Each structure stands twice: as C-alpha cells, then as structure tokens.
Amino acid sequence: MKPRRTSGGPHAARRRDLLKLPLAGGAAALLNSSPISAAERRRKVIDEFDAANMKLASRVSIRATDGDLLFLKQIGLRYIRAEIPTGDAVFKELAPARDRFARAGISMISCAYYGHQSPNILLGRPGPERDRDIETCRAAIRELGRNGIPVLVLDWMAANTYTTAMVDSGRAYKTREFSTPDFRSKVEKQRFEREYSAEEIWAAFVYFLKAVLPVAEEANVKLCMHPSDPPVERMMNGVGRIFTDYEDYRRAEQIAGKSRCWGVRLCVGTWAEGGDRMGKDVFEMIREFGGRGKIFDVDFRNVTSPLPRFSETFMDDGYLNMYQVMKALRQVRYNGPIVPDHVPSLVDDPRGPGRAGLAYCIAYMRALLRTANEEVG
C-alpha cells in the first residue's frame, strides 16, 4: 500500500506546526515572519526632528545677519544656542531676535549669557558690586524665562589659560594646543592681586547658586555648568579650580539640593582632555547624569589625546569614538541641544571658524545621529 499523501504540501505542514504551538507563541512566530512587522520596526526609528530626540544646534549671536540665518536654514539647522553680548542686550535685544529667528524656522533652544563671569562673582569678592552683578544675572534669567528659552549655560573659570600654542593638525588646519608642562614653565602667572584657593572659589559658587537657583526654578530655566577647560590640577594662574572632575559635579549637585533646574553642561572635548583623571569617563558621565535626566546641554568636540598635551581636532580626527558618544546619549534618551564646539578654521575663513567648518561638523553629527537613531530606535 502506498503511503497516504498529506494534502497541502509544505505550507500546510508549516501551518500545522504553528498550530501545535501555544497561541501566543504561534502569533509571535507569524508576526516575526511577516513583512508587516519589519515595517513596524522601521517606524519605531525616531525622526531627527522628533521632540524626544536631541537637537542639533550651533552657537549663534543674537545679532546674526539675515545671511547667517539663511545659511543655517540651508544646512538644516532648526535650533541655536543664542550667544548674548554683555551689557543690556539680554533685556533690549533678546525678544526681537527670538522673533526674527522664529520667522526663519529657528528656535533658541539654549543661551549663553556671560554676566556671571564678573570677577566679583567668580572670585567671591564681598560687597555691593558682587550683589549688583548677581542681581543682573537674576534679572537675565527672568528674561530668558519670559522668552521661553529653557537652558542657560554657565562656566566657572576666573583665571583660565585655554591655549599654549596654535599648531597645524595632520590635515593642515590650525588648531588649539594645550601643554601642561609648557603652561607651567612658560605661560603661568598670577592673574589677580592675590591667590584664591579652590575652597574660596567653591564658596563663591555657593553664594551665586543660592542667589540664582530659586529664580531659575521660578522662571523654569535650567542652569548647567561647563567643566574647567583644560581640566588641570587645582590651581591655574593663582586661582583655585573647580568643576575639574566627576566629584566636583557630585558636590555641586548636593549643593543644589537635587533641584530640577541644576545640571551638567557636558563638554565631550574637555572630558576627553582629562582622560583617567576625571574620575569617570564620558560614557560613565552620560549613563549616570544623562540616565537621570541631568544633562541639559552637550558640547561635541574631539582631541588628539588626554593631558598633559592635546590639540583640538575635527570630530572625526581625534582619539575619542564620537559615534559611541552619540549612541550613548541616545540610549539615555537625551533630548537637549548638542552643539559643535571650537570648530577649527578652514582655508579662506576670514577670521575664526567659518561656514565651511560648521557645515562639515553638522553634516557629520547628523550622520552619527541618524545611525544612532537606527540602532537605538
């Protein structure tokens, strides 16, 4: 007798096999094998301009020309960090500038206002001049809040030396170099009338923060601190250094009482400059602070090596894997501004960083972000 043939062939056998599975398992097997599920997985990739994604941005003066705004639009930027000149520009020019940028489709996602860089504030010099300067900062924060600008970036470097030499990179662009031995032997000198210890500078920071943080909370403006760049030891030009490593950020967070308006301005380049001396590397900083939603702004930059000597590079030309940095930020769901930092000058730039270097950086960052979006979802 011939064996009985089963009708339906291999497809029917496959259906019977699926029916032997538990109901949920059989459904999952069907979904995983269907083209619809692949399309659904593709739809889960976040769009570059989704509100939950990080915002590619650039540092731009509120006095930018119409040509500058057109250029930003042409390279696909929708966000800027507004650079506000000193004086009363924050009170007289910010609102009209915000409206002009908005008409070009560009939002002010963060702001740099440098009133806090008064030596009276940074050094903690007691007296009415310090209180007057702090009151100006408080008024500026209220103005940011009225204009819907959610982030104010800060730094705390009273007597800084950024550069010990300008050098040619391996790709023939000029860039900043810092060498600790050269600084100590050739550059360093006392900047002010006396030395100020690190603990005095911490006291100055505490005095400032206690005055401005309640105003920031009321205005719904987040404050975020840049690390000292370069992150050398505790003294530079006769002034103590703070915000030089992980422990300093933990200390500041405790001082701020875990306020929702206090956080980190993560400078990737500075963290790369510090290397092992930072206490935690940039990825650990992203996981710890970014994982708790405490990174409010990111400066995106690369360098050749950690201290004692480094030079700045384009993002694709340094020792740090910048794709892994971008991916780590996406993994913690960072959704704030990310800004190319210290862009090197290219040929024919009239002075300082020009449009070609910025366009190069934004294109590179966009490629990294899109790849991270596809990998992380």
NUPANU-342411 format. One record per residue (C-alpha): x, y, z; residue number from 1. Coordinates in steps of 0.25 Angstrom, whole numbers, padded with zeros to 4 digits. Example, Ala and Ser with C-alpha at 12.3 -4.5 7.8 and 13.67 -1.06 7.14 Angstrom:
<pts>
PT   east  north     up    k
PT   0049  -0018   0031    1
PT   0055  -0004   0029    2
</pts>
This chain:
<pts>
PT   east  north     up    k
PT   0000   0000   0000    1
PT   0005   0014  -0004    2
PT   0007   0024   0008    3
PT  -0004   0033   0009    4
PT  -0001   0047   0004    5
PT  -0004   0059   0012    6
PT  -0011   0070   0005    7
PT  -0006   0084   0005    8
PT   0009   0081   0003    9
PT   0020   0088   0012   10
PT   0012   0101   0014   11
PT   0001   0092   0021   12
PT   0011   0085   0029   13
PT   0016   0099   0034   14
PT   0002   0103   0038   15
PT   0000   0090   0045   16
PT   0013   0092   0053   17
PT   0009   0106   0056   18
PT  -0004   0101   0062   19
PT   0003   0092   0071   20
PT   0010   0104   0078   21
PT   0003   0111   0089   22
PT  -0006   0122   0084   23
PT   0003   0134   0088   24
PT   0015   0127   0082   25
PT   0009   0124   0069   26
PT   0004   0138   0068   27
PT   0018   0143   0071   28
PT   0024   0134   0060   29
PT   0014   0139   0050   30
PT   0017   0153   0053   31
PT   0032   0151   0053   32
PT   0032   0145   0039   33
PT   0023   0155   0033   34
PT   0027   0167   0025   35
PT   0017   0176   0033   36
PT   0026   0174   0046   37
PT   0038   0179   0039   38
PT   0031   0191   0034   39
PT   0026   0193   0049   40
PT   0040   0192   0054   41
PT   0045   0202   0044   42
PT   0034   0212   0048   43
PT   0040   0211   0062   44
PT   0053   0219   0058   45
PT   0051   0233   0064   46
PT   0052   0244   0054   47
PT   0063   0254   0055   48
PT   0053   0265   0058   49
PT   0045   0258   0068   50
PT   0043   0265   0080   51
PT   0048   0254   0088   52
PT   0061   0254   0080   53
PT   0074   0262   0083   54
PT   0074   0275   0076   55
PT   0086   0278   0066   56
PT   0089   0293   0069   57
PT   0100   0303   0067   58
PT   0105   0315   0075   59
PT   0100   0328   0068   60
PT   0100   0342   0072   61
PT   0086   0349   0074   62
PT   0092   0359   0065   63
PT   0093   0349   0054   64
PT   0091   0355   0040   65
PT   0080   0350   0030   66
PT   0090   0343   0022   67
PT   0095   0335   0035   68
PT   0080   0331   0037   69
PT   0079   0327   0022   70
PT   0092   0319   0023   71
PT   0087   0312   0036   72
PT   0074   0308   0029   73
PT   0081   0303   0017   74
PT   0089   0293   0025   75
PT   0077   0288   0032   76
PT   0078   0294   0046   77
PT   0065   0297   0054   78
PT   0072   0301   0067   79
PT   0082   0310   0072   80
PT   0090   0313   0085   81
PT   0087   0328   0086   82
PT   0100   0336   0089   83
PT   0096   0349   0096   84
PT   0106   0360   0097   85
PT   0109   0366   0110   86
PT   0102   0379   0115   87
PT   0087   0381   0114   88
PT   0086   0373   0101   89
PT   0078   0362   0108   90
PT   0068   0372   0112   91
PT   0067   0380   0099   92
PT   0070   0371   0088   93
PT   0067   0356   0092   94
PT   0052   0357   0089   95
PT   0053   0363   0076   96
PT   0064   0354   0072   97
PT   0056   0342   0077   98
PT   0044   0346   0068   99
PT   0053   0348   0056  100
PT   0060   0335   0057  101
PT   0046   0328   0059  102
PT   0042   0334   0045  103
PT   0053   0327   0039  104
PT   0049   0314   0046  105
PT   0060   0314   0056  106
PT   0057   0313   0071  107
PT   0066   0317   0083  108
PT   0068   0304   0090  109
PT   0078   0309   0100  110
PT   0086   0322   0103  111
PT   0100   0327   0107  112
PT   0099   0340   0115  113
PT   0112   0344   0122  114
PT   0108   0353   0133  115
PT   0113   0342   0143  116
PT   0127   0344   0138  117
PT   0129   0356   0146  118
PT   0142   0354   0155  119
PT   0133   0359   0167  120
PT   0125   0347   0165  121
PT   0135   0337   0161  122
PT   0145   0340   0172  123
PT   0134   0343   0182  124
PT   0139   0357   0186  125
PT   0129   0362   0197  126
PT   0122   0375   0195  127
PT   0111   0383   0187  128
PT   0118   0381   0174  129
PT   0116   0366   0175  130
PT   0102   0367   0179  131
PT   0099   0376   0168  132
PT   0105   0367   0157  133
PT   0097   0355   0163  134
PT   0085   0363   0162  135
PT   0087   0366   0148  136
PT   0088   0351   0146  137
PT   0075   0348   0153  138
PT   0068   0358   0144  139
PT   0074   0352   0132  140
PT   0069   0338   0136  141
PT   0055   0344   0138  142
PT   0056   0350   0124  143
PT   0060   0336   0118  144
PT   0048   0330   0125  145
PT   0039   0341   0119  146
PT   0044   0338   0105  147
PT   0043   0323   0106  148
PT   0058   0320   0106  149
PT   0059   0307   0114  150
PT   0074   0306   0117  151
PT   0085   0315   0122  152
PT   0099   0310   0120  153
PT   0110   0314   0131  154
PT   0125   0312   0133  155
PT   0134   0316   0145  156
PT   0148   0319   0140  157
PT   0153   0332   0147  158
PT   0167   0332   0142  159
PT   0168   0322   0131  160
PT   0178   0319   0120  161
PT   0172   0311   0109  162
PT   0183   0311   0099  163
PT   0199   0309   0100  164
PT   0201   0309   0085  165
PT   0193   0309   0071  166
PT   0198   0297   0063  167
PT   0196   0290   0050  168
PT   0188   0278   0050  169
PT   0191   0266   0042  170
PT   0181   0270   0032  171
PT   0187   0284   0031  172
PT   0176   0292   0039  173
PT   0181   0301   0050  174
PT   0176   0297   0064  175
PT   0178   0300   0079  176
PT   0188   0292   0087  177
PT   0190   0292   0102  178
PT   0202   0286   0108  179
PT   0203   0286   0124  180
PT   0218   0286   0124  181
PT   0218   0298   0115  182
PT   0208   0305   0123  183
PT   0215   0303   0136  184
PT   0228   0307   0131  185
PT   0225   0318   0120  186
PT   0211   0324   0122  187
PT   0206   0323   0136  188
PT   0206   0336   0145  189
PT   0197   0341   0156  190
PT   0185   0348   0150  191
PT   0179   0355   0161  192
PT   0184   0363   0173  193
PT   0186   0350   0182  194
PT   0184   0335   0181  195
PT   0170   0329   0183  196
PT   0169   0315   0188  197
PT   0159   0305   0182  198
PT   0151   0305   0195  199
PT   0149   0321   0193  200
PT   0144   0318   0179  201
PT   0135   0308   0184  202
PT   0129   0318   0194  203
PT   0128   0328   0183  204
PT   0120   0318   0174  205
PT   0111   0314   0186  206
PT   0108   0329   0189  207
PT   0104   0331   0174  208
PT   0096   0318   0173  209
PT   0087   0321   0185  210
PT   0084   0334   0179  211
PT   0080   0330   0165  212
PT   0075   0316   0166  213
PT   0061   0320   0173  214
PT   0060   0330   0161  215
PT   0063   0319   0151  216
PT   0053   0310   0157  217
PT   0042   0321   0157  218
PT   0045   0325   0143  219
PT   0046   0310   0138  220
PT   0060   0312   0133  221
PT   0071   0301   0135  222
PT   0085   0304   0139  223
PT   0096   0295   0134  224
PT   0111   0296   0137  225
PT   0123   0294   0127  226
PT   0135   0287   0133  227
PT   0148   0295   0134  228
PT   0155   0294   0121  229
PT   0166   0290   0121  230
PT   0164   0281   0134  231
PT   0177   0283   0140  232
PT   0180   0282   0155  233
PT   0174   0291   0166  234
PT   0181   0304   0163  235
PT   0183   0312   0150  236
PT   0189   0326   0149  237
PT   0187   0327   0164  238
PT   0173   0323   0165  239
PT   0167   0310   0170  240
PT   0160   0301   0160  241
PT   0146   0295   0162  242
PT   0138   0286   0152  243
PT   0150   0279   0148  244
PT   0145   0264   0150  245
PT   0133   0255   0154  246
PT   0134   0258   0169  247
PT   0132   0273   0167  248
PT   0119   0271   0159  249
PT   0114   0262   0170  250
PT   0118   0272   0180  251
PT   0110   0283   0172  252
PT   0098   0274   0171  253
PT   0098   0273   0186  254
PT   0099   0288   0188  255
PT   0088   0290   0178  256
PT   0079   0280   0187  257
PT   0076   0272   0174  258
PT   0068   0284   0168  259
PT   0061   0280   0155  260
PT   0068   0293   0149  261
PT   0082   0289   0152  262
PT   0090   0280   0143  263
PT   0102   0277   0134  264
PT   0107   0284   0122  265
PT   0115   0272   0117  266
PT   0127   0277   0109  267
PT   0131   0264   0102  268
PT   0144   0270   0098  269
PT   0148   0275   0112  270
PT   0145   0261   0117  271
PT   0154   0255   0106  272
PT   0165   0264   0110  273
PT   0164   0260   0125  274
PT   0165   0245   0122  275
PT   0167   0236   0134  276
PT   0168   0248   0144  277
PT   0153   0251   0142  278
PT   0148   0240   0152  279
PT   0138   0235   0141  280
PT   0140   0235   0126  281
PT   0130   0242   0117  282
PT   0121   0229   0115  283
PT   0120   0227   0130  284
PT   0116   0242   0132  285
PT   0105   0240   0121  286
PT   0100   0228   0128  287
PT   0100   0234   0142  288
PT   0095   0248   0139  289
PT   0088   0246   0126  290
PT   0081   0234   0131  291
PT   0075   0243   0142  292
PT   0072   0254   0132  293
PT   0082   0263   0138  294
PT   0090   0267   0125  295
PT   0084   0279   0119  296
PT   0094   0283   0108  297
PT   0105   0276   0101  298
PT   0117   0282   0094  299
PT   0122   0272   0084  300
PT   0137   0272   0081  301
PT   0149   0263   0080  302
PT   0164   0264   0083  303
PT   0177   0257   0080  304
PT   0180   0251   0093  305
PT   0178   0253   0108  306
PT   0186   0263   0116  307
PT   0198   0266   0119  308
PT   0197   0270   0104  309
PT   0186   0271   0094  310
PT   0181   0278   0082  311
PT   0167   0280   0077  312
PT   0162   0273   0065  313
PT   0150   0272   0056  314
PT   0141   0261   0061  315
PT   0145   0250   0052  316
PT   0160   0253   0054  317
PT   0163   0251   0069  318
PT   0164   0239   0079  319
PT   0150   0238   0084  320
PT   0140   0230   0077  321
PT   0129   0240   0075  322
PT   0119   0231   0069  323
PT   0119   0223   0082  324
PT   0117   0237   0089  325
PT   0105   0240   0081  326
PT   0099   0226   0083  327
PT   0101   0227   0098  328
PT   0093   0240   0098  329
PT   0082   0233   0090  330
PT   0082   0221   0099  331
PT   0079   0230   0111  332
PT   0069   0238   0103  333
PT   0076   0251   0104  334
PT   0067   0261   0097  335
PT   0074   0274   0099  336
PT   0083   0283   0090  337
PT   0096   0277   0084  338
PT   0106   0287   0079  339
PT   0119   0286   0071  340
PT   0130   0292   0079  341
PT   0142   0300   0076  342
PT   0141   0297   0061  343
PT   0155   0299   0054  344
PT   0157   0309   0043  345
PT   0158   0305   0029  346
PT   0164   0311   0017  347
PT   0159   0325   0013  348
PT   0152   0327   0026  349
PT   0153   0342   0028  350
PT   0154   0341   0043  351
PT   0151   0329   0053  352
PT   0142   0318   0050  353
PT   0134   0319   0037  354
PT   0123   0313   0030  355
PT   0130   0302   0023  356
PT   0135   0296   0036  357
PT   0121   0298   0043  358
PT   0114   0291   0031  359
PT   0125   0280   0032  360
PT   0122   0277   0046  361
PT   0107   0278   0045  362
PT   0107   0268   0034  363
PT   0116   0259   0041  364
PT   0107   0260   0054  365
PT   0095   0258   0046  366
PT   0100   0245   0040  367
PT   0104   0240   0054  368
PT   0091   0243   0060  369
PT   0083   0236   0049  370
PT   0092   0224   0050  371
PT   0089   0224   0065  372
PT   0074   0226   0063  373
PT   0074   0214   0054  374
PT   0082   0205   0064  375
PT   0075   0210   0077  376
PT   0061   0213   0072  377
</pts>
